[in-house]
Amino acid sequence: MEKILPKIRALLLKEGYTVAIAESCTGGLVSSLLTQLPGSSQYFLCGVVAYSNNSKNRLLKVPLALLKEKGAVSGEVARAMAENIKKISGADLGIGVTGIAGPGGAIPGKPVGTVFICLTQKNVTTCIKYRFRGNRSQIRNQSAFKALKILYNLLVSAV
């Protein structure tokens, strides 16, 4: 991961893109990694850790009805998180991450390690469901690294 961060930084600076992050299960890890390098203030606008449904609703404007119908760990909620953080912040790119890091929290159809990551740009949002394995820390790390890999792949394809 350490090798990809300078590449992400260089691509964001080259293209003049800004990014904002809405995180749940990663607890700010994506934002922390993205801001490790100097100069990140030129492309990183904000990161919001919205762990509770109430926070997802109040801070990120995720509708309560959506949270009740689909659950906080769903592609629909990750999409709303990504799209709304992009809109709220004015960023070019928005990332939403929500999942179950464990060891508890699993529900039928959503075992520990279920994570949804969405990236939105302009009018296109890509959401991917993952099933990571390991302990809580490993799942959080895998989720954050995958979110940054998705960002990197988008930036490479845009150049």
URUR-V28191 format. One record per residue. N is the residue number from 0. PHI is phi in radians with two decimals (none if undefined). Layout:
n: (N N)
phi: (PHI PHI)
This chain:
n: (0 1 2 3 4 5 6 7 8 9 10 11 12 13 14 15 16 17 18 19 20 21 22 23 24 25 26 27 28 29 30 31 32 33 34 35 36 37 38 39 40 41 42 43 44 45 46 47 48 49 50 51 52 53 54 55 56 57 58 59 60 61 62 63 64 65 66 67 68 69 70 71 72 73 74 75 76 77 78 79 80 81 82 83 84 85 86 87 88 89 90 91 92 93 94 95 96 97 98 99 100 101 102 103 104 105 106 107 108 109 110 111 112 113 114 115 116 117 118 119 120 121 122 123 124 125 126 127 128 129 130 131 132 133 134 135 136 137 138 139 140 141 142 143 144 145 146 147 148 149 150 151 152 153 154 155 156 157 158)
phi: (none -1.02 -1.33 -1.46 -1.04 -1.10 -1.21 -1.06 -0.97 -1.08 -1.20 -1.08 -1.17 -1.07 -1.46 1.29 -1.44 -2.00 -2.39 -2.36 -2.14 -2.07 -2.12 -2.16 -1.10 -1.47 0.98 1.72 -1.14 -1.09 -1.07 -1.07 -1.14 -1.17 -1.82 -1.12 -1.61 -1.08 1.56 -1.14 -1.16 -1.34 -2.25 -1.67 -1.54 -2.96 -2.36 -2.10 -1.74 -1.98 -1.44 -1.56 -1.06 -1.05 -1.17 -1.05 -1.26 -1.24 -1.52 -1.89 1.06 -1.32 -1.03 -1.02 -1.08 -1.18 -1.07 -1.23 -1.24 -1.76 1.55 -1.08 -1.71 -2.75 -1.10 -1.13 -1.25 -1.05 -1.09 -1.08 -1.06 -1.13 -1.15 -1.29 -1.18 -1.10 -1.20 -1.08 -1.50 1.43 -1.27 -1.34 -2.24 -2.19 -2.15 -2.15 -2.32 -2.52 -3.09 -2.04 -1.46 1.47 -1.35 -1.75 1.71 -1.16 -2.34 -0.94 1.48 -2.38 -1.28 -0.94 1.74 -1.28 -2.45 -1.97 -2.17 -2.18 -2.22 -2.12 -2.53 0.74 -1.93 -2.10 -2.15 -1.97 -2.12 -2.31 -1.69 -2.15 -2.27 -1.53 -2.15 2.23 -1.46 -0.95 -1.10 -1.12 -1.14 -1.10 -1.12 -1.06 -1.13 -1.12 -1.10 -1.16 -1.05 -1.23 -1.15 -1.09 -1.05 -1.02 -1.06 -1.11 -1.12 -1.13 -1.25 -1.45 -1.41)
